[in-house]
Amino acid sequence: MTRGFDTERWSGLEGLVLIAAAAGVLTREPAPLLLAGLGVVFLGYVRIAAVPEVELHIERELSDSTPAPDEDVEVTLSVTNEGSRTLFDLRIVDGVPPALAVSDGPARLGTALRPGATATTTYTVSAIRGEHTWDDTVVIARDPSGTVERRETMRTETTMRCEPELAATADLPLRGLTSKYAGRVETDVPGSGLEFASIREYRHGDPIRRIDWNRRARTGELATVQFREERAAAVVLVIDTRAEAHVAPNADAETAVERSVDAASIAFSALLDSGDSVGIAAFGPNECWVAPSAGTDHRARARRVFATHPAFAPTPPTEAFFPSVAIRRLRRRLSSDAQVIFCSPLTDDYAVSVARRLEAYGHAVTVVSPDPTTTRTVGARLARLERDLRLRDLRRAGIRVVDWGDEPLAVALARAELGWSQ
């Protein structure tokens, strides 16, 4: 796209020329008349000035197109003048993805460029989880006097993908029985397991290793020892991705959605390593659903989803959202025995209602809530107080809550688990 227009850089010069000419006539001095003459010559040039056609070739190179989170990536932008005329005033502004922060060097270039010459600029961005595509590069060319300007946008396809490692740095305690498969969740159902549950009369076909031989020696009767079964859980990690959740304590800090995705990534790996069946869902305008499953392929798929799905983009969504429709759709997808880990900053009352409704539908809900509040202003302190009341409301409803502040998630989990056991 090309646009050309007058910069109005020399607006008012005509008036100055007239004033100088009048002063020269009135005073009969040659200096003002000479100055007015030079002004007339310059105005003539300005009237006929034009910017040559911009014919550029732009290349962008990344030092690493698949970096780890928080890793520095060096971006090299090269601009070559493929036209036949010199560009005396050329300015380039690169289209850095909005979610990426430039940590070193300017993402722009100002230079003069003769035909066939190449100019290069280098800057550094900090990688953040997700798939990031560079926007159009803005090219601005002016004539030597700066009177006329031509502006173009040029496309150079560049994409960087940053995927989390899904490292299990914390363990999430689950609530009760949810699945028939063997796992780590303790139940009240007697059967095979590790923890003693009861003793019953021997039945034909009981395993010999479960016979209580001590009782046999004392009474001569056969009895079978039963243990408390441990079964696998079906867990769905629901992440609040609404615009209301894209909040942060300051402009440089991670948003609550980013921290929620980090928490879900940790939880996903920990649960999968424990033998549980884990799924992913987004509660926001961009729909995302990964059914609970297990295995290496499921882990790889989850890693791609966390990194590239539009629902988990670092920037707030702009699409319309109908929360009642979303909660009904989520309820239909959840199996009757599925637990829910709801990751939300709880910045409004609707997030509380989502957790309470899922609990009322029979799903054991645990809320992991990154705290985005501060105490800098009266309004910020009021927001923190309102969030504390929401946390209290959930706890009174019997819902487990992990209030995650500035500390590592494992510390917040340990503190919350201590409160649950009291």
Phi, psi and chi 1 to 4 in degrees:
 res  aa     phi    psi   chi1   chi2   chi3   chi4
   1 MET       -  131.3 -177.6  177.2   63.9      -
   2 THR  -121.7  134.3  -56.8      -      -      -
   3 ARG  -135.3  134.2  -70.3 -176.3  -63.1  169.6
   4 GLY  -123.6  138.6      -      -      -      -
   5 PHE  -159.1  164.1   52.8   89.4      -      -
   6 ASP   -80.2  129.5 -171.1  -14.6      -      -
   7 THR   -77.4  -12.3   62.6      -      -      -
   8 GLU    58.1   30.5  -61.4 -175.9   -2.6      -
   9 ARG   -67.4  -32.9 -177.1  175.8 -176.9  177.2
  10 TRP  -108.0   25.0  -56.7  105.6      -      -
  11 SER   -65.2  136.4   59.5      -      -      -
  12 GLY    96.1   -9.1      -      -      -      -
  13 LEU   -67.0  -34.8 -177.4   59.8      -      -
  14 GLU   -58.4  -42.0  -63.0   91.3  -21.1      -
  15 GLY   -63.2  -40.4      -      -      -      -
  16 LEU   -64.7  -37.7  -66.7  176.7      -      -
  17 VAL   -64.0  -43.4  169.2      -      -      -
  18 LEU   -63.1  -40.3  -69.5  175.6      -      -
  19 ILE   -64.9  -42.3  -68.0  174.0      -      -
  20 ALA   -64.9  -40.7      -      -      -      -
  21 ALA   -65.0  -42.8      -      -      -      -
  22 ALA   -64.1  -41.3      -      -      -      -
  23 ALA   -63.2  -37.6      -      -      -      -
  24 GLY   -66.9  -38.5      -      -      -      -
  25 VAL   -68.5  -43.8  170.8      -      -      -
  26 LEU   -69.3  -40.6  -67.1  174.6      -      -
  27 THR   -90.4  -12.1   60.4      -      -      -
  28 ARG    57.2   34.2  -63.4 -177.4 -179.7 -179.5
  29 GLU  -101.5  139.6  -67.5  -70.3  -24.9      -
  30 PRO   -75.1  -26.4   25.4  -33.4      -      -
  31 ALA   -62.0  -50.4      -      -      -      -
  32 PRO   -61.3  -37.5  -24.6   35.5      -      -
  33 LEU   -65.9  -38.8  -69.2  174.2      -      -
  34 LEU   -64.0  -41.8  179.1   59.9      -      -
  35 LEU   -62.9  -40.5 -175.9   61.6      -      -
  36 ALA   -64.9  -38.0      -      -      -      -
  37 GLY   -63.7  -42.6      -      -      -      -
  38 LEU   -62.8  -37.2  -67.8  174.8      -      -
  39 GLY   -64.3  -39.1      -      -      -      -
  40 VAL   -64.3  -40.6  169.8      -      -      -
  41 VAL   -63.3  -42.5  172.5      -      -      -
  42 PHE   -67.4  -39.1 -174.5   77.1      -      -
  43 LEU   -63.6  -34.7  -75.5  174.1      -      -
  44 GLY   -63.7  -41.0      -      -      -      -
  45 TYR   -65.1  -41.6  168.4   77.5      -      -
  46 VAL   -60.4  -37.0  166.8      -      -      -
  47 ARG   -66.7  -32.0  -65.6  -61.3 -177.1 -171.5
  48 ILE  -102.1    0.1   62.9  173.4      -      -
  49 ALA   -65.5  145.2      -      -      -      -
  50 ALA  -149.8  151.2      -      -      -      -
  51 VAL   -93.3  130.7  179.1      -      -      -
  52 PRO   -65.1  160.5   24.6  -34.7      -      -
  53 GLU   -60.4  136.6  -69.1  -66.2  -32.0      -
  54 VAL   -92.4  115.0  178.1      -      -      -
  55 GLU  -123.5   95.5  -61.4  179.2   20.3      -
  56 LEU  -118.2  152.4  -61.8  176.9      -      -
  57 HIS  -119.4  121.7  175.3   68.9      -      -
  58 ILE  -113.7  131.2  -63.7  179.1      -      -
  59 GLU  -124.2  141.1  -68.6 -176.4   -8.5      -
  60 ARG  -127.7  130.0 -174.5 -174.0  -61.6  108.7
  61 GLU  -127.5  132.9 -176.9  178.4   -8.0      -
  62 LEU  -102.8  141.5  -53.5 -178.1      -      -
  63 SER   -68.2  -25.8   60.8      -      -      -
  64 ASP  -155.7  119.0 -172.0   -5.6      -      -
  65 SER   -87.6   -9.7   60.1      -      -      -
  66 THR  -132.5   65.0   56.7      -      -      -
  67 PRO   -78.8  168.1   31.9  -35.7      -      -
  68 ALA   -83.7  157.8      -      -      -      -
  69 PRO   -56.0  140.7  -26.7   35.3      -      -
  70 ASP    71.6    4.7  -61.2  -35.1      -      -
  71 GLU   -81.0  142.8 -175.5  177.7  -27.9      -
  72 ASP   -80.1  132.9  -73.1  -20.6      -      -
  73 VAL  -120.7  126.0  177.0      -      -      -
  74 GLU   -89.0  128.8 -170.5  175.0   85.0      -
  75 VAL  -112.1  125.3 -176.4      -      -      -
  76 THR  -112.3  120.2  -57.8      -      -      -
  77 LEU  -109.7  121.2 -172.1   71.1      -      -
  78 SER  -115.7  132.8  -60.0      -      -      -
  79 VAL  -124.1  125.2 -178.2      -      -      -
  80 THR  -118.5  131.9  -57.3      -      -      -
  81 ASN   -84.8  107.1 -177.2    4.1      -      -
  82 GLU   -95.0    5.0  -64.5 -174.5  -26.5      -
  83 GLY   -84.8 -177.5      -      -      -      -
  84 SER  -102.6   -0.9   58.7      -      -      -
  85 ARG  -126.3  153.3  -62.9 -180.0   61.9 -178.5
  86 THR   -74.0  137.5  -61.6      -      -      -
  87 LEU   -98.8  106.6  -59.5  174.3      -      -
  88 PHE   -76.0  -30.0  -68.3   95.6      -      -
  89 ASP  -136.8   96.0 -173.1   -8.2      -      -
  90 LEU  -117.9  130.1 -178.5   65.2      -      -
  91 ARG  -128.9  131.1  -54.4  179.1 -171.8 -169.5
  92 ILE  -121.3  130.8  -50.5  -68.8      -      -
  93 VAL  -123.4  115.6 -179.6      -      -      -
  94 ASP   -77.3  148.9 -155.0    9.3      -      -
  95 GLY   -89.8   71.0      -      -      -      -
  96 VAL   -64.3  134.1 -178.8      -      -      -
  97 PRO   -55.5  140.9  -25.7   34.1      -      -
  98 PRO   -61.6  -25.9   19.0  -30.5      -      -
  99 ALA   -80.9  -13.7      -      -      -      -
 100 LEU   -96.1  139.0  -62.3 -178.4      -      -
 101 ALA  -102.6  132.9      -      -      -      -
 102 VAL   -80.3  115.8  177.4      -      -      -
 103 SER   -96.5  -18.9   57.2      -      -      -
 104 ASP  -156.0  135.0 -174.9   34.4      -      -
 105 GLY    79.5  150.0      -      -      -      -
 106 PRO   -82.5  142.0   29.7  -32.7      -      -
 107 ALA   -88.3   42.8      -      -      -      -
 108 ARG  -149.8  165.5   56.3  176.4   60.7   88.8
 109 LEU  -148.0  134.9  171.1   67.0      -      -
 110 GLY  -125.7  125.7      -      -      -      -
 111 THR  -162.5  169.2 -176.0      -      -      -
 112 ALA  -105.0  143.2      -      -      -      -
 113 LEU  -138.5  115.1 -151.6   58.8      -      -
 114 ARG   -81.2  165.8   67.4  178.6 -176.0  -85.3
 115 PRO   -57.5  131.8  -25.5   34.6      -      -
 116 GLY    83.4   -9.0      -      -      -      -
 117 ALA   -82.9  157.9      -      -      -      -
 118 THR  -128.4  135.8  -60.4      -      -      -
 119 ALA  -118.8  146.2      -      -      -      -
 120 THR  -132.8  142.1  -58.9      -      -      -
 121 THR  -133.7  149.3 -175.0      -      -      -
 122 THR  -129.6  135.6  -58.9      -      -      -
 123 TYR  -141.6  167.7   59.9   94.0      -      -
 124 THR  -123.6  136.4  -57.1      -      -      -
 125 VAL  -119.2  152.1  -63.8      -      -      -
 126 SER   -94.6  123.9  -62.5      -      -      -
 127 ALA   -69.6  141.4      -      -      -      -
 128 ILE  -135.4  149.4 -171.1  172.7      -      -
 129 ARG   -51.9  134.2  176.2 -159.3   51.3   79.2
 130 GLY   132.1  177.5      -      -      -      -
 131 GLU  -107.4  121.3 -172.2  173.0   67.2      -
 132 HIS  -118.9  124.2  -50.2  -78.6      -      -
 133 THR  -112.8  130.9  -59.6      -      -      -
 134 TRP   -68.8  139.7  -96.3 -110.0      -      -
 135 ASP   -79.0 -179.8  -64.9  -28.9      -      -
 136 ASP   -62.0  144.9  -66.4  -16.7      -      -
 137 THR   -86.8  130.0  -59.0      -      -      -
 138 VAL   -89.7  126.8  178.6      -      -      -
 139 VAL  -116.3  125.9  177.6      -      -      -
 140 ILE  -123.3  122.4  -58.4  173.2      -      -
 141 ALA  -123.3  136.5      -      -      -      -
 142 ARG  -125.9  156.6  -68.4 -178.5  175.2 -178.9
 143 ASP   -73.6  168.4   73.2  -58.6      -      -
 144 PRO   -56.3  -31.4  -28.0   35.8      -      -
 145 SER   -84.4  -10.5   67.9      -      -      -
 146 GLY    76.3   17.5      -      -      -      -
 147 THR   -81.2  -43.8  -56.5      -      -      -
 148 VAL  -113.3  138.9 -176.8      -      -      -
 149 GLU  -128.9  138.1  178.1  179.2  -72.0      -
 150 ARG  -118.0  129.3 -173.9 -173.1  -57.3  -83.8
 151 ARG  -120.8  131.0  180.0  170.2  -60.2 -171.4
 152 GLU  -134.2  157.7  -62.9 -174.4    6.3      -
 153 THR  -118.5  132.9   55.8      -      -      -
 154 MET  -125.0  138.3  -54.7 -174.2   69.8      -
 155 ARG  -101.1  128.0 -172.8   72.2  176.8  173.2
 156 THR  -132.3  109.9  -56.8      -      -      -
 157 GLU   -66.2  118.2  -68.2  -67.5  -22.2      -
 158 THR  -144.5  128.3  -54.0      -      -      -
 159 THR  -133.1  137.6  -60.0      -      -      -
 160 MET  -121.4  130.8 -178.3  178.3   71.9      -
 161 ARG  -116.1  123.6  176.1  178.5  -67.6 -178.8
 162 CYS  -119.1  111.2  179.1      -      -      -
 163 GLU  -108.5  136.1  -63.2 -175.7   -5.4      -
 164 PRO   -69.5  156.4   26.7  -33.6      -      -
 165 GLU   -81.0  -14.1  -69.6  -63.0  -31.1      -
 166 LEU    57.4   52.2  -62.9 -173.0      -      -
 167 ALA   -85.4  134.4      -      -      -      -
 168 ALA   -85.1   85.4      -      -      -      -
 169 THR   -95.1    0.7   59.1      -      -      -
 170 ALA  -152.7  154.5      -      -      -      -
 171 ASP  -114.6  129.9 -174.0   26.8      -      -
 172 LEU  -100.9  117.2  -87.8   77.6      -      -
 173 PRO   -70.8  134.9   23.5  -30.9      -      -
 174 LEU  -102.2  169.4  -60.7  177.9      -      -
 175 ARG  -114.2  102.9  -64.0  172.0   55.0 -172.6
 176 GLY    73.0 -170.6      -      -      -      -
 177 LEU   -86.7  132.7  173.2   64.3      -      -
 178 THR  -134.4  -13.1   57.1      -      -      -
 179 SER  -146.3  156.7  168.7      -      -      -
 180 LYS   -84.6   -5.3   65.2 -178.5  179.2  180.0
 181 TYR   -90.3  151.0  -57.7  104.9      -      -
 182 ALA   -63.7  141.0      -      -      -      -
 183 GLY  -167.6 -143.3      -      -      -      -
 184 ARG  -116.0   -1.6   66.8 -174.1  178.5   95.5
 185 VAL   -85.3  120.1  179.9      -      -      -
 186 GLU   -71.1  143.3  -65.1 -177.7   -4.5      -
 187 THR  -131.4  173.7   76.7      -      -      -
 188 ASP   -95.0    7.4  -66.1  -33.2      -      -
 189 VAL   -87.1  120.9  179.3      -      -      -
 190 PRO   -73.7  149.3   26.7  -33.0      -      -
 191 GLY   167.1 -146.5      -      -      -      -
 192 SER   -85.5  142.0   59.5      -      -      -
 193 GLY   175.7 -151.3      -      -      -      -
 194 LEU  -117.1  -33.7  -62.4  176.2      -      -
 195 GLU   -93.0  133.1 -177.2 -179.4  -10.4      -
 196 PHE   -61.6  136.9  173.5   80.8      -      -
 197 ALA  -118.0  -52.7      -      -      -      -
 198 SER  -168.6  174.9   62.0      -      -      -
 199 ILE  -124.2  134.3  -64.2  177.5      -      -
 200 ARG  -131.3  171.3   61.5  166.8  172.9   79.9
 201 GLU   -64.7  147.6  -67.5 -177.7   -0.4      -
 202 TYR   -66.9  136.7  174.7   80.0      -      -
 203 ARG  -119.9  146.9  -62.3  171.6 -172.8  168.2
 204 HIS   -59.2  129.2 -179.8   70.3      -      -
 205 GLY   100.1   -8.4      -      -      -      -
 206 ASP   -63.1  141.5  -75.3  -13.5      -      -
 207 PRO   -60.0  140.1  -20.8   32.2      -      -
 208 ILE   -62.2  -34.4  -65.3  177.5      -      -
 209 ARG   -67.1  -14.5   61.6 -175.4  176.6   82.4
 210 ARG  -100.5    5.8  -71.2  174.0   54.2 -167.7
 211 ILE   -75.6  136.5  -65.2  176.8      -      -
 212 ASP   -82.4   92.7 -173.3   -6.7      -      -
 213 TRP   -71.3  -27.0  -64.5  106.6      -      -
 214 ASN   -64.4  -42.8  -68.2  -30.3      -      -
 215 ARG   -66.6  -37.8 -177.8  168.4  179.0  173.1
 216 ARG   -59.9  -40.3  169.3   68.5  173.5  173.2
 217 ALA   -70.1  -34.9      -      -      -      -
 218 ARG   -77.6  -45.0  -69.4 -165.1  -49.0  -91.7
 219 THR  -113.4  -14.5   64.9      -      -      -
 220 GLY    80.4    2.3      -      -      -      -
 221 GLU   -99.5  147.6  -61.5  177.3   -6.2      -
 222 LEU   -89.6  134.5  -72.9  175.4      -      -
 223 ALA  -140.8  153.3      -      -      -      -
 224 THR  -113.3  132.0  -60.1      -      -      -
 225 VAL   -86.3  132.7  178.2      -      -      -
 226 GLN  -112.3  141.5  -64.7 -170.6  113.5      -
 227 PHE  -112.7  159.2  -61.5   91.2      -      -
 228 ARG   -74.9  123.6 -167.1 -178.4  -55.6  -81.9
 229 GLU   -72.9  148.4  -73.1 -169.0   -3.8      -
 230 GLU  -117.9  124.2  -67.4 -175.8  -10.7      -
 231 ARG  -121.2  156.3  -60.9 -173.8 -179.4  178.8
 232 ALA   -74.4  152.8      -      -      -      -
 233 ALA  -107.0  145.2      -      -      -      -
 234 ALA  -100.4  114.3      -      -      -      -
 235 VAL  -123.9  135.8 -173.9      -      -      -
 236 VAL  -117.0  124.7  176.8      -      -      -
 237 LEU   -89.5  108.5  -56.5  165.6      -      -
 238 VAL  -102.0  120.9 -179.5      -      -      -
 239 ILE  -109.1  126.9  -56.6  171.7      -      -
 240 ASP   -75.5  108.2 -173.3   -4.3      -      -
 241 THR  -113.9   17.3   57.7      -      -      -
 242 ARG   -65.9  163.6  -59.7  171.1  -60.1  145.3
 243 ALA   -60.2  -31.2      -      -      -      -
 244 GLU   -65.3  -20.9  -68.6   82.1   -5.5      -
 245 ALA   -89.3  -10.3      -      -      -      -
 246 HIS   -85.0   69.1  -78.7  -92.8      -      -
 247 VAL  -127.1  155.3  -69.2      -      -      -
 248 ALA  -148.3  154.0      -      -      -      -
 249 PRO   -64.7  -25.8   19.8  -31.1      -      -
 250 ASN  -156.0  172.7   56.6   68.5      -      -
 251 ALA   -65.7  -26.5      -      -      -      -
 252 ASP   -93.0   -7.9  -62.5  -32.2      -      -
 253 ALA   -87.3  160.2      -      -      -      -
 254 GLU   -65.8  144.1  -74.2 -174.3  -42.8      -
 255 THR   -73.6  164.3   66.5      -      -      -
 256 ALA   -63.7  -30.9      -      -      -      -
 257 VAL   -65.9  -42.8  170.7      -      -      -
 258 GLU   -59.4  -44.5  -81.2  -68.7  -67.1      -
 259 ARG   -68.9  -34.4  -62.8 -175.0   66.9 -163.2
 260 SER   -64.9  -41.4  -67.4      -      -      -
 261 VAL   -65.0  -39.1  173.9      -      -      -
 262 ASP   -60.9  -44.4  -69.6  -18.4      -      -
 263 ALA   -63.2  -42.4      -      -      -      -
 264 ALA   -64.7  -36.9      -      -      -      -
 265 SER   -62.8  -43.9  -58.4      -      -      -
 266 ILE   -64.7  -45.4  -66.4  170.8      -      -
 267 ALA   -63.7  -40.0      -      -      -      -
 268 PHE   -58.9  -49.2 -174.8   94.1      -      -
 269 SER   -66.3  -41.2 -172.8      -      -      -
 270 ALA   -63.8  -43.6      -      -      -      -
 271 LEU   -68.0  -40.3  -65.7  169.0      -      -
 272 LEU   -65.4  -40.2 -148.0   62.3      -      -
 273 ASP   -65.4  -25.3  -70.0  -14.9      -      -
 274 SER   -87.3    2.1  -59.8      -      -      -
 275 GLY    91.2    9.2      -      -      -      -
 276 ASP   -85.9  159.5  -61.6  -50.6      -      -
 277 SER   -96.1  122.0  178.9      -      -      -
 278 VAL  -123.0  138.5 -165.9      -      -      -
 279 GLY  -126.5  171.6      -      -      -      -
 280 ILE  -133.0  139.6  -55.6  169.3      -      -
 281 ALA  -145.6  149.4      -      -      -      -
 282 ALA  -112.3  134.0      -      -      -      -
 283 PHE  -105.8   89.0 -174.0   74.3      -      -
 284 GLY  -174.2 -175.0      -      -      -      -
 285 PRO   -60.9  -38.2  -21.4   31.8      -      -
 286 ASN   -89.7  116.0  -67.3  -56.2      -      -
 287 GLU   -76.0  137.4 -174.7  177.3   -5.3      -
 288 CYS  -144.4  130.9  176.2      -      -      -
 289 TRP  -147.0  122.8  171.2 -103.4      -      -
 290 VAL  -123.4  113.4  178.2      -      -      -
 291 ALA   -63.9  147.6      -      -      -      -
 292 PRO   -58.0  134.1  -24.5   34.5      -      -
 293 SER  -160.9 -172.7 -174.3      -      -      -
 294 ALA  -146.3  175.0      -      -      -      -
 295 GLY   105.8  169.3      -      -      -      -
 296 THR   -66.5  -41.5  -55.7      -      -      -
 297 ASP   -63.8  -37.8  -68.4  -18.1      -      -
 298 HIS   -66.6  -38.2 -171.2   58.2      -      -
 299 ARG   -63.6  -43.3 -174.3 -169.4  -61.9  -90.1
 300 ALA   -65.0  -39.3      -      -      -      -
 301 ARG   -64.8  -41.8 -177.9 -173.4  179.3 -167.5
 302 ALA   -62.7  -38.6      -      -      -      -
 303 ARG   -61.2  -41.8 -174.6 -178.7  179.7 -172.7
 304 ARG   -66.4  -40.1  -71.0 -167.0  -59.5  -90.1
 305 VAL   -63.1  -48.2  167.1      -      -      -
 306 PHE   -60.5  -32.7  -78.3  131.6      -      -
 307 ALA   -85.4  -35.4      -      -      -      -
 308 THR  -120.9  -12.6   63.6      -      -      -
 309 HIS   -69.9  135.1 -161.2  -75.6      -      -
 310 PRO   -58.9  -26.6  -22.1   32.1      -      -
 311 ALA   -61.7  -29.4      -      -      -      -
 312 PHE  -104.6   23.6  -54.9  130.0      -      -
 313 ALA   -63.1  146.2      -      -      -      -
 314 PRO   -69.3  -15.7  -17.6   31.2      -      -
 315 THR   -98.0  150.5   51.9      -      -      -
 316 PRO   -63.8  145.7  -20.1   31.2      -      -
 317 PRO   -73.6  153.2   27.4  -33.5      -      -
 318 THR  -114.3   -7.1   56.8      -      -      -
 319 GLU   -75.1  158.3  -60.8   84.4   -3.6      -
 320 ALA   -68.7  148.0      -      -      -      -
 321 PHE  -134.3  133.0  178.7   52.4      -      -
 322 PHE  -117.9   94.4  -54.8   96.1      -      -
 323 PRO   -62.2  -35.4   19.1  -30.0      -      -
 324 SER   -64.0  -39.3  -61.7      -      -      -
 325 VAL   -66.2  -40.6  175.7      -      -      -
 326 ALA   -65.4  -40.5      -      -      -      -
 327 ILE   -69.9  -35.3 -165.7   69.7      -      -
 328 ARG   -67.2  -41.4  -73.3 -163.2  -60.6  -91.6
 329 ARG   -64.4  -41.7 -175.1 -179.5  -66.7  115.7
 330 LEU   -64.4  -41.2  176.7   61.7      -      -
 331 ARG   -62.6  -39.5 -177.5 -172.3  174.8 -171.9
 332 ARG   -65.7  -31.7  -72.5 -165.0  -60.6  -93.0
 333 ARG   -80.6  -27.8  -74.3  171.8  165.9  169.3
 334 LEU   -73.7  129.5  -69.9  172.0      -      -
 335 SER   -69.3  158.9   60.1      -      -      -
 336 SER   -63.7  -24.7   59.3      -      -      -
 337 ASP  -102.2   11.6   59.2   -1.3      -      -
 338 ALA   -81.8  136.4      -      -      -      -
 339 GLN   -86.6  160.0  -69.6 -167.0   28.8      -
 340 VAL  -129.1  129.3  171.3      -      -      -
 341 ILE  -107.9  109.5  -64.1  178.8      -      -
 342 PHE   -98.9  114.0 -176.0   43.0      -      -
 343 CYS   -98.5  110.7  -58.5      -      -      -
 344 SER  -155.6  143.8  171.0      -      -      -
 345 PRO   -75.7   -8.7   28.1  -34.7      -      -
 346 LEU    57.1   49.5  -58.3  176.8      -      -
 347 THR   -85.1   -5.5   52.6      -      -      -
 348 ASP  -147.3  169.0   62.1   -6.8      -      -
 349 ASP   -71.1  -23.3  -67.0  -25.3      -      -
 350 TYR   -67.5  -33.7 -162.7   83.1      -      -
 351 ALA   -61.9  -37.4      -      -      -      -
 352 VAL   -64.4  -42.2  175.7      -      -      -
 353 SER   -65.4  -32.7   70.7      -      -      -
 354 VAL   -63.0  -48.3  169.6      -      -      -
 355 ALA   -62.1  -42.6      -      -      -      -
 356 ARG   -69.4  -36.6  -62.1 -165.0   62.3  168.4
 357 ARG   -68.8  -40.9  -72.0  172.6   67.6  178.1
 358 LEU   -63.6  -38.8  -68.8  174.1      -      -
 359 GLU   -64.5  -40.6 -179.6   82.9   13.6      -
 360 ALA   -66.6  -27.7      -      -      -      -
 361 TYR   -76.8   -2.1  -66.4  149.2      -      -
 362 GLY   102.4    7.7      -      -      -      -
 363 HIS   -97.8  127.2  -55.0  -73.3      -      -
 364 ALA   -68.7  117.8      -      -      -      -
 365 VAL  -108.7  133.6  176.4      -      -      -
 366 THR  -121.2  128.3  -60.3      -      -      -
 367 VAL  -102.2  124.3  175.9      -      -      -
 368 VAL  -106.8  113.7  177.4      -      -      -
 369 SER  -120.4  103.2 -178.7      -      -      -
 370 PRO   -68.3  133.9   23.0  -30.9      -      -
 371 ASP   -89.2  112.9 -175.2    4.4      -      -
 372 PRO   -98.4    7.8   35.9  -31.2      -      -
 373 THR   -88.4  161.0   61.8      -      -      -
 374 THR  -135.2 -178.3   64.1      -      -      -
 375 THR  -125.5   24.6   57.1      -      -      -
 376 ARG   -70.0  -37.8  -65.5 -166.6 -171.0   94.7
 377 THR  -126.6  170.5   64.2      -      -      -
 378 VAL   -63.3  -41.5  174.6      -      -      -
 379 GLY   -63.0  -39.8      -      -      -      -
 380 ALA   -66.1  -38.9      -      -      -      -
 381 ARG   -67.4  -35.6  -69.8 -166.5  -70.3  -89.4
 382 LEU   -65.7  -40.9  177.7   59.8      -      -
 383 ALA   -62.3  -39.4      -      -      -      -
 384 ARG   -65.8  -40.6  168.9  167.3  -73.3 -169.4
 385 LEU   -62.9  -43.1  176.6   60.5      -      -
 386 GLU   -62.8  -40.0  -68.8  175.1  -19.0      -
 387 ARG   -65.6  -40.6  179.7  177.2  174.8  -85.3
 388 ASP   -59.6  -38.2  -69.9  -18.6      -      -
 389 LEU   -66.2  -35.7  -67.4  175.5      -      -
 390 ARG   -66.7  -41.5  -64.1 -174.6 -171.1  105.9
 391 LEU   -60.2  -42.5  -64.1  174.7      -      -
 392 ARG   -65.1  -38.1 -173.1  179.9  -54.2  173.9
 393 ASP   -62.0  -42.6 -176.7   25.0      -      -
 394 LEU   -66.5  -42.2  -70.9  173.5      -      -
 395 ARG   -64.0  -38.7  -67.0 -171.9  176.6  109.0
 396 ARG   -64.9  -27.8  -73.5  176.9  177.3  172.8
 397 ALA   -81.6    3.7      -      -      -      -
 398 GLY    84.2   14.7      -      -      -      -
 399 ILE   -96.0  131.6  -62.9  174.9      -      -
 400 ARG   -70.7  137.2  -70.9  179.1  173.3  179.2
 401 VAL  -130.3  132.7  177.4      -      -      -
 402 VAL  -109.8  107.6  179.3      -      -      -
 403 ASP   -88.5  106.0 -174.0    8.8      -      -
 404 TRP  -102.3  109.6 -178.4   20.4      -      -
 405 GLY   -92.8 -132.6      -      -      -      -
 406 ASP   -83.7  -13.0  -64.2  -28.3      -      -
 407 GLU   -76.8  165.8   71.2  -83.4   13.4      -
 408 PRO   -59.1  153.5  -23.4   32.7      -      -
 409 LEU   -60.6  -36.9 -180.0   59.1      -      -
 410 ALA   -60.0  -37.0      -      -      -      -
 411 VAL   -67.6  -43.7  175.6      -      -      -
 412 ALA   -63.1  -38.8      -      -      -      -
 413 LEU   -65.2  -43.2  -76.3  168.7      -      -
 414 ALA   -62.6  -42.1      -      -      -      -
 415 ARG   -65.3  -42.0 -176.4  178.1   63.6 -113.7
 416 ALA   -66.5  -41.3      -      -      -      -
 417 GLU   -64.4  -35.3 -169.8  174.0    4.7      -
 418 LEU   -62.0  -39.7 -179.3   62.7      -      -
 419 GLY   -69.4  -34.6      -      -      -      -
 420 TRP   -66.9  -31.3  -61.2  -23.5      -      -
 421 SER   -81.3  -12.0   61.6      -      -      -
 422 GLN   -84.6      -  -67.1  176.3   -9.8      -
